[in-house]
Amino acid sequence: MPEEHRIYWRDQLLERRRLLYLVGGGVLTFGIVHYVTHIDETPVTHRRRYLAFTKEQFIKLAEFQYNMVMTTLLSSDMFVYCIVINCCLCALQVKGADSHSIDNQT
């Protein structure tokens, strides 16, 4: 970069130094306040951790996702497909347990 461009940009930064400090300080303050207000304690270990969403927001997102999945399943043949797959899996589990092994345990 030519020397005159370097001098121009340095002068621009020096002139706007106060504005840059204010903007940087504001962003830093917002970040610290956001981090401190989103710290939560785990119920079992009592450790503190950062959570991006509050409990209410997380519950609202989970309900929204549940409603989307249910409308998708109920409006298509996917619901029937899931029931058939679950029945087949249960039948395979029952088929694996023969009566001889059950009688020998008693």
C-alpha positions, 0 to 999 in steps of 0.5 A, a space after each residue: 500500500 502506498 505511503 499516502 494511503 497508509 497515512 490517510 487510513 491512520 488519520 481516519 482511525 485516529 479521528 474516529 478513535 472515540 467512536 470506535 472505543 464507544 462501539 467496541 465498549 458497547 458490544 463488549 458490555 452487551 456480550 458480558 451482560 448476555 453471558 451473565 444473564 444466561 448462566 444456569 445451574 445444573 440440578 444434579 451437580 450444581 455446576 454453572 453453565 452457559 445456556 443460549 436459550 432460557 428454559 421457557 424459550 427451549 420449551 416453546 421451541 420443543 413444542 413448536 418442533 413437536 407440532 411440526 413433526 406430528 402434522 407431518 406424520 399425521 398428514 402422510 403415510 409416514 404415521 402408518 409406516 412407523 406403526 408397521 415398523 414398530 410392530 415388526 420390531 416387536 415381533 422380531 423381539 418376541 420371536 427371539 425369545 423361544 419357550 424353551 429358554 423361558 421354561 428352563 429358567 423357572 
